[in-house]
Amino acid sequence: MVKSLFSRVRQYKWKAVVTPIFMVGEVAMEVIIPTLMALIIDNGVANGDMDYIWSMSIRLVAAAFLALSFGVLSAITGAYASSGFATNLRHDLYQKIQDFSFSDIDRFSSSSLITRLTTDVQNVQMTFQMSIRMLFRSPVMFIFAIIMVARNGGVLATVFAVAIPIIIMAVYVVLKKTHQSFTKAFKGYDGFNMVVQENLNGIRTVKAYVREDEQIDKFTKAADEIKKNFVKGQRLMAITSPMMMFVSYACMIAISYFGAKLINVGSMETGQLMSIYTYTGQILSSLIMSAMIIVMFSIAWPSMQRITEVLNAVPSMDRNENGDKTVEDGSIEFKDVSFGYKKGVDVLKDINLEIKSGETVGILGTTGSGKTTLISLIARLYDVDKGQVLVGGKDVRSYDLYSLRQAVSVVLQKNTLFSGTIADNLRWGKSDATLDEMRQAAENSSALSFIEEKPEGFDSWVEQGGANFSGGQKQRLCIARALLKNPRILILDDSTSAVDTATDKKIRDALSQRVKGMTKIIISQRVSSVEDADKIIIMSNGKIEDIGTSDELLKRNESYQVLYKTQQEGALHG
């Protein structure tokens, strides 16, 4: 897992390599400084030798300057390496998500993927930066300082034989406890992001129903859950600091006691003891830093696992990039198709259906009857569990996925517009569309009139999500966007539900009279939207209940008769 993640360093690898080298250089200079100080005190000050003092002082300043230089260079290269690593990691995650099918996204959830791209990557970035700097600094400092203590203090080095096992044991206990808390905390971020996402996306509904207090309660509970786990983990981590300080002071007292005895018997000089104090601080600080790195790893480990889970995920849908690139026509056939979002729970059952190229087909049915699921299989938004879906006479799985989806335009009831101009949004259908092409598509979707009413026309700004447009306007813009693709198959999934009946009829007339040769599938709750179709499909409980023209269904299908009568009476009374 670690190897897989750190392979994302790529072009920043040399910076990641030189960072610990600079770090080792800084440590080497820092370790030399106490020895130079001891020599100045014991050989220069004690003997009153000013030449010696000046000579060693110059070396001391040079060592300090080199330590500073190496430290600055290490910080700069480390920052570049860690930032570049995080950039590459986000890029790879985002690119992998683009290959996910709808079922893959359902499996991870949008809120969880957002957490992994943001919070989790940030945690891993911080750990990586500490790793290439402190993970090298701490052990090198520890080894160098221990050698210098053994060289200058001899027997005093045995003090650490007692201190080090205590520190290691304490860190192990803390690490074991904190890992569980931080794992729960980062999972809590998924729920937290989901609450925020739902609230912001549905803010108009929240305000319309005056549910702000309820949303605040949900937010507070999610935030408190994260806080509880983080506080628990941080509380455990906080124990390490006083424990480390206690061991540090105990070591200092022991060294002072035994060092004083050695000076009294002439086995040690004052300068040597002072250098050992400094080395003791370096040894203990390196151990404390090592403990911090280990704890940091324990915090980041759940994030590393969650990121790796996405990076190593095998998309459930093969893009088949070497598949057929051309969809010959807009014919569609379902052969014994069954499908379910969950294993063992079929939403569609034994569907057999044939639609000729160029036909206009209406689909009616109650909520949950499987209408949207049916059309999702045509563009391979999901793959069938059983049977085959054929487009242009070939199994949809035999096509290059990009080519198939270029040949199928789907306009959903819940429309999505992106921040930018109207032209920017329409060009999602065709990136090089001319103004004339956009005008024609907008006219066919009855969007041209309100576009031209705006001072800036097609250059008018669209807020995120199309917040500055009405529901009906957004639907018409999305239909225009779909028409610009000039697809073999156009699917309108209740995509005129927010427009009035007169505008709905204008759109249908335009599609019938001006858009020739295109297979059109219209899902609607309105009988009037589909009654002129070549055939109408009635769906119920994941099965096709009946197929026929409006006149045929009026004669034999009770569901259609009831729906037709109800809506006709509603229109008359309206």
C-alpha positions as CSV (number, residue, x, y, z in Angstrom):
1,M,0.0,0.0,0.0
2,V,2.7,2.5,1.0
3,K,4.8,1.6,-2.1
4,S,1.7,2.1,-4.3
5,L,1.0,5.5,-2.8
6,F,4.5,6.8,-2.8
7,S,5.0,5.8,-6.5
8,R,2.7,8.8,-7.2
9,V,5.7,11.1,-6.4
10,R,6.8,10.7,-10.0
11,Q,8.4,13.9,-11.3
12,Y,9.1,15.2,-7.8
13,K,11.2,12.1,-6.9
14,W,14.6,13.8,-7.0
15,K,13.3,16.5,-4.6
16,A,12.1,13.7,-2.3
17,V,15.5,12.1,-2.5
18,V,17.6,15.2,-1.8
19,T,15.4,16.3,1.1
20,P,16.7,13.6,3.6
21,I,20.2,14.1,2.3
22,F,20.0,17.8,3.3
23,M,18.4,16.7,6.5
24,V,21.3,14.4,7.3
25,G,23.7,17.3,6.6
26,E,21.8,19.5,9.1
27,V,21.9,16.8,11.8
28,A,25.7,16.2,11.3
29,M,26.3,19.9,11.8
30,E,24.1,20.1,14.9
31,V,25.9,17.1,16.4
32,I,29.3,18.7,15.8
33,I,28.4,22.0,17.5
34,P,28.2,20.7,21.2
35,T,31.7,19.0,20.7
36,L,33.1,22.3,19.4
37,M,31.6,24.1,22.4
38,A,33.1,21.6,24.8
39,L,36.5,22.1,23.2
40,I,36.3,25.8,23.5
41,I,35.4,25.5,27.2
42,D,37.9,22.8,28.2
43,N,40.9,23.8,26.0
44,G,40.3,27.5,25.3
45,V,38.6,29.1,28.3
46,A,40.2,26.8,30.9
47,N,43.7,27.6,29.5
48,G,43.0,31.2,28.5
49,D,44.0,30.5,24.9
50,M,42.3,33.2,22.9
51,D,43.8,32.0,19.6
52,Y,42.3,28.6,20.2
53,I,39.0,30.2,21.1
54,W,38.9,32.2,17.9
55,S,39.9,29.3,15.8
56,M,37.2,27.0,17.2
57,S,34.6,29.8,17.2
58,I,35.0,30.3,13.4
59,R,34.4,26.5,13.0
60,L,31.4,26.8,15.3
61,V,29.9,29.6,13.3
62,A,30.6,27.7,10.0
63,A,28.9,24.6,11.4
64,A,25.9,26.7,12.5
65,F,25.6,28.4,9.1
66,L,25.8,25.0,7.3
67,A,23.2,23.5,9.6
68,L,20.9,26.5,8.9
69,S,21.5,26.2,5.1
70,F,20.9,22.5,5.0
71,G,17.7,23.0,7.1
72,V,16.3,25.6,4.7
73,L,17.1,23.6,1.6
74,S,15.5,20.5,3.2
75,A,12.4,22.5,4.0
76,I,12.1,23.9,0.5
77,T,12.6,20.6,-1.3
78,G,10.4,18.8,1.2
79,A,7.6,21.3,0.6
80,Y,7.9,20.9,-3.2
81,A,8.0,17.1,-3.0
82,S,5.0,16.8,-0.7
83,S,2.9,19.3,-2.5
84,G,3.7,17.7,-5.9
85,F,2.9,14.2,-4.4
86,A,-0.5,15.4,-3.2
87,T,-1.2,17.0,-6.6
88,N,-0.4,13.7,-8.4
89,L,-2.4,11.8,-5.8
90,R,-5.5,13.9,-6.3
91,H,-5.0,13.7,-10.1
92,D,-4.8,9.9,-10.1
93,L,-7.8,9.6,-7.7
94,Y,-9.9,12.0,-9.8
95,Q,-8.9,10.2,-13.0
96,K,-9.8,6.8,-11.5
97,I,-13.2,8.1,-10.4
98,Q,-13.9,9.2,-14.0
99,D,-13.6,5.5,-15.0
100,F,-16.1,4.4,-12.4
101,S,-19.5,3.3,-13.5
102,F,-22.7,4.4,-11.7
103,S,-22.6,1.3,-9.6
104,D,-19.0,2.0,-8.5
105,I,-20.0,5.5,-7.4
106,D,-23.0,4.1,-5.6
107,R,-20.6,1.6,-3.8
108,F,-18.3,4.3,-2.5
109,S,-20.8,7.2,-2.3
110,S,-20.2,10.7,-3.5
111,S,-19.6,12.1,0.0
112,S,-16.9,9.4,0.7
113,L,-15.1,10.1,-2.6
114,I,-15.0,13.8,-1.8
115,T,-13.5,13.1,1.7
116,R,-10.8,10.9,0.1
117,L,-9.9,13.6,-2.4
118,T,-9.6,16.3,0.2
119,T,-9.2,15.4,3.9
120,D,-7.5,12.0,3.3
121,V,-5.1,13.3,0.7
122,Q,-4.2,16.2,3.1
123,N,-3.4,13.8,5.9
124,V,-1.2,11.6,3.6
125,Q,0.6,14.7,2.3
126,M,1.5,15.9,5.8
127,T,2.7,12.4,6.7
128,F,4.8,12.2,3.5
129,Q,6.4,15.5,4.3
130,M,7.3,14.4,7.8
131,S,8.5,11.1,6.5
132,I,11.1,12.5,4.1
133,R,12.3,15.0,6.7
134,M,11.8,13.9,10.3
135,L,11.8,10.1,9.6
136,F,15.4,10.5,8.5
137,R,16.4,13.3,10.9
138,S,15.2,11.5,14.1
139,P,17.1,8.1,13.8
140,V,20.2,9.8,12.3
141,M,20.2,12.4,15.2
142,F,19.7,9.6,17.7
143,I,22.6,7.5,16.4
144,F,25.0,10.4,16.0
145,A,24.1,11.7,19.5
146,I,24.5,8.3,21.2
147,I,27.9,7.9,19.5
148,M,29.0,11.3,20.8
149,V,27.7,10.6,24.3
150,A,29.5,7.2,24.4
151,R,32.7,9.0,23.1
152,N,32.6,11.9,25.5
153,G,30.7,10.4,28.5
154,G,31.4,6.7,28.4
155,V,29.4,5.2,31.2
156,L,26.7,7.9,31.1
157,A,25.4,6.4,27.9
158,T,23.9,3.6,30.1
159,V,21.3,6.0,31.3
160,F,19.5,5.7,28.0
161,A,19.4,1.9,28.3
162,V,16.7,2.5,30.9
163,A,15.0,5.4,29.3
164,I,14.6,4.2,25.7
165,P,12.6,1.0,26.5
166,I,10.2,3.0,28.6
167,I,9.6,5.5,25.7
168,I,9.1,2.7,23.2
169,M,6.6,0.8,25.4
170,A,4.6,4.0,26.1
171,V,4.4,4.9,22.4
172,Y,3.3,1.4,21.4
173,V,0.4,1.6,23.9
174,V,-0.7,5.0,22.8
175,L,-0.4,4.1,19.1
176,K,-2.6,1.0,19.5
177,K,-5.4,3.1,21.2
178,T,-5.3,6.1,18.9
179,H,-5.4,4.1,15.7
180,Q,-9.0,3.0,16.4
181,S,-10.2,6.5,17.3
182,F,-8.8,8.1,14.2
183,T,-10.1,5.3,11.9
184,K,-13.7,6.1,13.3
185,A,-13.1,9.8,12.9
186,F,-12.3,9.7,9.2
187,K,-15.2,7.4,8.5
188,G,-17.3,10.0,10.3
189,Y,-16.1,12.6,7.7
190,D,-18.1,10.7,5.0
191,G,-21.4,11.2,6.9
192,F,-20.5,14.8,7.7
193,N,-19.8,15.6,4.0
194,M,-23.1,13.9,3.1
195,V,-25.1,16.1,5.5
196,V,-23.4,19.2,4.1
197,Q,-23.8,18.1,0.5
198,E,-27.5,17.3,0.9
199,N,-28.2,20.6,2.7
200,L,-26.4,22.8,0.2
201,N,-27.9,21.0,-2.8
202,G,-31.4,21.1,-1.3
203,I,-31.2,24.5,0.4
204,R,-34.3,25.8,-1.3
205,T,-36.3,22.8,-0.1
206,V,-34.9,23.2,3.4
207,K,-36.0,26.9,3.5
208,A,-39.3,26.2,1.8
209,Y,-40.2,23.7,4.6
210,V,-38.5,25.8,7.3
211,R,-36.3,22.8,8.3
212,E,-33.2,24.8,9.1
213,D,-33.2,23.7,12.8
214,E,-33.5,20.1,11.9
215,Q,-30.6,20.4,9.4
216,I,-28.5,22.2,12.0
217,D,-29.2,19.3,14.4
218,K,-28.1,16.7,11.8
219,F,-24.9,18.8,11.1
220,T,-24.2,19.2,14.8
221,K,-24.5,15.4,15.4
222,A,-22.2,14.6,12.6
223,A,-19.7,17.2,13.7
224,D,-19.9,16.0,17.3
225,E,-19.3,12.4,16.3
226,I,-16.0,13.5,14.5
227,K,-15.1,15.6,17.5
228,K,-15.7,12.8,20.0
229,N,-13.3,10.4,18.1
230,F,-10.7,13.1,17.5
231,V,-10.8,14.3,21.1
232,K,-10.4,10.7,22.3
233,G,-7.4,10.2,20.0
234,Q,-5.8,13.6,20.8
235,R,-6.3,13.0,24.5
236,L,-4.4,9.7,24.3
237,M,-1.7,11.5,22.2
238,A,-1.4,14.2,24.8
239,I,-0.3,11.7,27.4
240,T,3.0,11.2,25.4
241,S,4.1,14.8,26.0
242,P,4.3,14.8,29.8
243,M,5.6,11.3,29.8
244,M,8.4,12.2,27.5
245,M,9.2,15.3,29.6
246,F,9.3,13.2,32.7
247,V,11.8,10.8,31.1
248,S,13.8,13.7,29.8
249,Y,14.1,15.4,33.2
250,A,14.9,12.1,34.8
251,C,17.7,11.5,32.4
252,M,19.1,15.0,33.0
253,I,19.0,14.5,36.8
254,A,20.8,11.1,36.4
255,I,23.4,12.5,34.1
256,S,23.9,15.5,36.4
257,Y,24.4,13.2,39.4
258,F,26.8,10.8,37.8
259,G,28.5,13.5,35.7
260,A,29.3,15.5,38.9
261,K,30.9,12.4,40.4
262,L,33.0,11.9,37.4
263,I,34.2,15.5,37.4
264,N,35.1,15.3,41.1
265,V,37.3,12.3,40.4
266,G,38.8,13.9,37.3
267,S,37.4,11.5,34.8
268,M,35.4,14.2,33.0
269,E,35.8,17.8,32.1
270,T,33.1,20.5,32.6
271,G,32.8,21.1,28.8
272,Q,32.3,17.4,28.2
273,L,29.4,17.3,30.7
274,M,27.8,20.3,29.1
275,S,28.0,18.7,25.6
276,I,26.5,15.5,27.1
277,Y,23.5,17.7,28.3
278,T,23.1,18.9,24.8
279,Y,23.4,15.4,23.3
280,T,20.9,14.2,25.8
281,G,18.4,16.8,24.6
282,Q,19.1,15.8,21.0
283,I,18.6,12.1,21.8
284,L,15.4,12.6,23.7
285,S,14.0,15.1,21.1
286,S,14.8,12.6,18.4
287,L,12.8,10.0,20.3
288,I,9.9,12.4,20.9
289,M,10.0,13.3,17.2
290,S,10.0,9.6,16.3
291,A,7.0,9.1,18.6
292,M,5.2,12.0,16.8
293,I,5.9,10.5,13.4
294,I,4.5,7.1,14.5
295,V,1.4,8.8,15.9
296,M,1.1,10.8,12.7
297,F,1.3,7.5,10.7
298,S,-1.5,6.1,12.9
299,I,-3.6,9.1,12.0
300,A,-2.8,8.9,8.3
301,W,-3.0,5.1,8.0
302,P,-6.8,5.0,7.7
303,S,-6.6,7.7,5.1
304,M,-3.9,5.8,3.2
305,Q,-6.1,2.7,3.2
306,R,-9.1,4.6,2.0
307,I,-7.2,6.3,-0.9
308,T,-5.6,3.0,-1.9
309,E,-9.0,1.4,-1.9
310,V,-10.1,3.8,-4.6
311,L,-6.8,3.6,-6.6
312,N,-6.8,-0.2,-6.6
313,A,-10.5,-0.5,-7.3
314,V,-11.3,-2.3,-10.6
315,P,-14.1,-0.5,-12.4
316,S,-17.1,-2.8,-12.7
317,M,-17.6,-1.7,-16.3
318,D,-15.0,-2.4,-19.0
319,R,-14.7,0.7,-21.3
320,N,-13.8,-1.7,-24.1
321,E,-11.6,0.9,-25.9
322,N,-10.8,-1.5,-28.7
323,G,-14.5,-2.1,-29.3
324,D,-16.7,-1.0,-32.2
325,K,-16.5,2.8,-32.8
326,T,-19.5,3.2,-35.1
327,V,-23.2,2.8,-34.1
328,E,-24.9,2.1,-37.4
329,D,-28.4,3.1,-36.5
330,G,-30.7,3.9,-33.6
331,S,-32.4,0.5,-33.3
332,I,-32.7,-0.9,-29.8
333,E,-33.5,-4.4,-28.6
334,F,-33.8,-5.9,-25.2
335,K,-33.4,-9.7,-25.0
336,D,-34.5,-11.5,-21.8
337,V,-33.0,-8.6,-19.7
338,S,-32.9,-8.7,-15.9
339,F,-31.2,-6.1,-13.7
340,G,-30.9,-5.2,-10.1
341,Y,-28.9,-2.6,-8.2
342,K,-28.4,-5.1,-5.4
343,K,-27.6,-8.8,-5.9
344,G,-30.7,-10.9,-5.8
345,V,-33.1,-8.0,-6.0
346,D,-34.3,-7.5,-9.6
347,V,-35.6,-4.1,-10.6
348,L,-36.2,-5.3,-14.2
349,K,-37.4,-8.8,-14.9
350,D,-37.2,-10.7,-18.2
351,I,-37.6,-7.6,-20.5
352,N,-38.0,-8.3,-24.2
353,L,-38.5,-5.2,-26.3
354,E,-37.7,-4.1,-29.9
355,I,-37.5,-0.5,-31.0
356,K,-36.9,0.3,-34.7
357,S,-34.4,3.0,-35.7
358,G,-36.2,6.4,-36.1
359,E,-39.2,5.4,-34.0
360,T,-40.7,7.6,-31.3
361,V,-41.5,5.6,-28.2
362,G,-43.3,6.7,-25.1
363,I,-42.9,5.0,-21.7
364,L,-45.5,5.3,-19.0
365,G,-45.6,3.7,-15.5
366,T,-45.9,4.4,-11.9
367,T,-43.0,5.6,-9.7
368,G,-40.6,2.6,-9.2
369,S,-41.8,0.7,-12.2
370,G,-38.3,0.6,-13.7
371,K,-38.6,3.3,-16.5
372,T,-35.4,5.1,-15.7
373,T,-33.5,1.9,-15.0
374,L,-34.6,0.6,-18.4
375,I,-33.2,3.5,-20.4
376,S,-30.0,3.6,-18.2
377,L,-29.1,0.2,-19.8
378,I,-29.2,1.6,-23.3
379,A,-26.3,4.0,-22.7
380,R,-24.5,1.4,-20.5
381,L,-24.8,3.6,-17.4
382,Y,-25.3,0.1,-15.8
383,D,-24.6,-3.3,-17.2
384,V,-27.3,-6.0,-17.4
385,D,-27.2,-8.9,-14.9
386,K,-28.8,-11.2,-17.4
387,G,-29.6,-11.1,-21.1
388,Q,-28.5,-8.5,-23.8
389,V,-29.2,-4.9,-24.8
390,L,-28.5,-4.3,-28.5
391,V,-28.1,-0.9,-30.1
392,G,-27.6,-0.7,-33.9
393,G,-27.8,-4.6,-33.9
394,K,-24.9,-5.1,-31.6
395,D,-24.5,-5.8,-27.9
396,V,-23.8,-2.5,-26.1
397,R,-20.8,-4.2,-24.4
398,S,-19.2,-4.7,-27.8
399,Y,-18.9,-1.0,-28.4
400,D,-16.1,1.4,-27.2
401,L,-18.0,3.0,-24.3
402,Y,-17.1,6.6,-25.5
403,S,-18.5,5.9,-29.0
404,L,-21.7,4.3,-27.6
405,R,-22.4,7.2,-25.3
406,Q,-21.7,9.7,-28.1
407,A,-24.5,8.0,-30.0
408,V,-27.0,8.2,-27.1
409,S,-28.1,11.4,-25.5
410,V,-29.9,11.2,-22.2
411,V,-31.8,14.1,-20.6
412,L,-32.8,13.4,-17.1
413,Q,-35.5,15.0,-15.0
414,K,-32.9,16.2,-12.5
415,N,-30.9,18.4,-14.8
416,T,-27.4,19.6,-14.2
417,L,-25.9,22.8,-15.5
418,F,-22.4,24.0,-14.7
419,S,-21.0,27.4,-13.9
420,G,-20.1,29.2,-17.1
421,T,-22.0,30.7,-20.0
422,I,-25.0,29.2,-21.7
423,A,-22.7,28.6,-24.7
424,D,-20.3,26.7,-22.4
425,N,-23.0,24.5,-21.2
426,L,-24.5,23.8,-24.6
427,R,-21.1,22.9,-26.0
428,W,-21.0,19.9,-23.6
429,G,-23.1,18.4,-26.4
430,K,-20.6,19.4,-29.1
431,S,-17.4,21.2,-28.1
432,D,-16.9,23.0,-31.5
433,A,-20.6,23.9,-32.0
434,T,-21.1,27.2,-33.9
435,L,-23.5,29.9,-32.9
436,D,-25.9,28.9,-35.7
437,E,-25.9,25.2,-34.4
438,M,-26.6,26.3,-30.9
439,R,-29.4,28.6,-32.1
440,Q,-31.0,25.7,-34.0
441,A,-30.7,23.4,-31.0
442,A,-32.1,26.0,-28.7
443,E,-35.0,26.7,-31.1
444,N,-35.9,23.0,-31.3
445,S,-36.0,22.8,-27.5
446,S,-38.0,26.1,-27.1
447,A,-35.1,27.7,-25.3
448,L,-34.2,30.3,-27.9
449,S,-36.8,32.8,-26.8
450,F,-35.7,33.2,-23.2
451,I,-32.0,33.1,-24.2
452,E,-32.5,36.0,-26.6
453,E,-34.3,38.0,-24.0
454,K,-31.1,38.1,-21.9
455,P,-28.8,41.0,-22.8
456,E,-25.8,38.8,-23.3
457,G,-27.7,36.0,-25.1
458,F,-25.6,32.8,-25.3
459,D,-22.9,34.5,-23.3
460,S,-25.2,34.9,-20.3
461,W,-23.7,33.5,-17.1
462,V,-25.0,30.3,-15.6
463,E,-24.6,30.0,-11.8
464,Q,-23.5,26.7,-10.3
465,G,-26.3,24.2,-10.8
466,G,-28.2,26.7,-12.9
467,A,-29.4,28.5,-9.8
468,N,-30.3,31.6,-11.8
469,F,-32.7,29.7,-14.2
470,S,-36.1,28.2,-13.6
471,G,-36.7,24.5,-13.6
472,G,-38.3,24.6,-17.0
473,Q,-35.5,26.8,-18.5
474,K,-32.9,24.3,-17.2
475,Q,-34.8,21.4,-18.7
476,R,-34.9,23.1,-22.1
477,L,-31.2,24.0,-22.0
478,C,-30.4,20.4,-21.3
479,I,-32.5,19.2,-24.2
480,A,-30.7,21.7,-26.5
481,R,-27.4,20.4,-25.2
482,A,-28.5,16.8,-26.0
483,L,-29.6,17.7,-29.5
484,L,-26.3,19.3,-30.3
485,K,-24.7,15.9,-30.1
486,N,-26.9,14.8,-33.0
487,P,-27.2,11.4,-31.5
488,R,-28.7,8.2,-33.0
489,I,-30.9,7.9,-29.9
490,L,-32.4,10.7,-27.8
491,I,-33.8,9.8,-24.4
492,L,-36.0,12.3,-22.5
493,D,-36.5,11.0,-19.0
494,D,-39.4,13.1,-17.7
495,S,-37.3,16.1,-18.9
496,T,-40.3,18.4,-19.7
497,S,-42.0,17.9,-16.3
498,A,-41.2,21.5,-15.3
499,V,-42.5,23.2,-18.5
500,D,-46.2,24.0,-19.3
501,T,-48.2,21.8,-21.6
502,A,-48.1,24.3,-24.5
503,T,-44.2,24.5,-24.4
504,D,-44.1,20.7,-24.0
505,K,-46.2,20.4,-27.3
506,K,-43.9,22.9,-29.1
507,I,-40.9,20.8,-28.1
508,R,-42.5,17.6,-29.3
509,D,-43.6,19.1,-32.6
510,A,-40.1,20.5,-33.2
511,L,-38.6,17.1,-32.5
512,S,-41.1,15.4,-34.8
513,Q,-40.8,17.8,-37.7
514,R,-37.2,19.1,-37.6
515,V,-35.3,16.2,-36.0
516,K,-35.6,13.4,-38.5
517,G,-34.1,9.9,-38.4
518,M,-33.4,10.0,-34.6
519,T,-34.8,7.3,-32.3
520,K,-36.7,9.1,-29.5
521,I,-37.7,7.6,-26.2
522,I,-39.9,9.8,-24.0
523,I,-40.5,8.9,-20.4
524,S,-43.3,11.0,-19.0
525,Q,-46.1,11.2,-16.4
526,R,-48.3,13.0,-19.0
527,V,-50.3,11.0,-21.5
528,S,-50.3,14.1,-23.7
529,S,-46.5,13.9,-24.0
530,V,-46.5,10.4,-25.5
531,E,-49.9,9.9,-27.1
532,D,-48.6,10.7,-30.6
533,A,-45.7,8.2,-30.3
534,D,-45.3,5.3,-32.7
535,K,-45.8,3.1,-29.7
536,I,-46.3,3.4,-26.0
537,I,-44.8,1.0,-23.4
538,I,-46.6,0.6,-20.1
539,M,-44.4,-0.6,-17.3
540,S,-45.3,-2.1,-13.9
541,N,-43.2,-3.6,-11.2
542,G,-40.1,-4.0,-13.4
543,K,-42.0,-5.7,-16.3
544,I,-43.5,-4.5,-19.5
545,E,-47.3,-4.7,-19.0
546,D,-48.3,-3.7,-22.5
547,I,-47.1,-2.1,-25.8
548,G,-49.2,-0.4,-28.4
549,T,-50.4,2.9,-29.9
550,S,-52.5,5.3,-27.8
551,D,-55.7,4.1,-29.6
552,E,-54.8,0.4,-29.1
553,L,-54.1,0.9,-25.4
554,L,-57.3,2.9,-24.9
555,K,-59.2,-0.2,-26.1
556,R,-57.5,-2.9,-24.1
557,N,-55.3,-1.6,-21.3
558,E,-57.0,-0.6,-18.0
559,S,-53.9,1.2,-16.6
560,Y,-53.7,3.4,-19.6
561,Q,-57.5,4.0,-19.7
562,V,-57.5,5.2,-16.0
563,L,-54.5,7.4,-16.6
564,Y,-55.9,8.9,-19.8
565,K,-59.3,9.6,-18.3
566,T,-57.9,11.1,-15.1
567,Q,-55.6,13.5,-17.0
568,Q,-58.2,14.4,-19.5
569,E,-60.7,15.3,-16.7
570,G,-58.0,17.2,-14.9
571,A,-57.2,19.2,-18.1
572,L,-60.9,20.0,-18.5
573,H,-61.4,21.1,-14.9
574,G,-58.1,23.0,-15.0
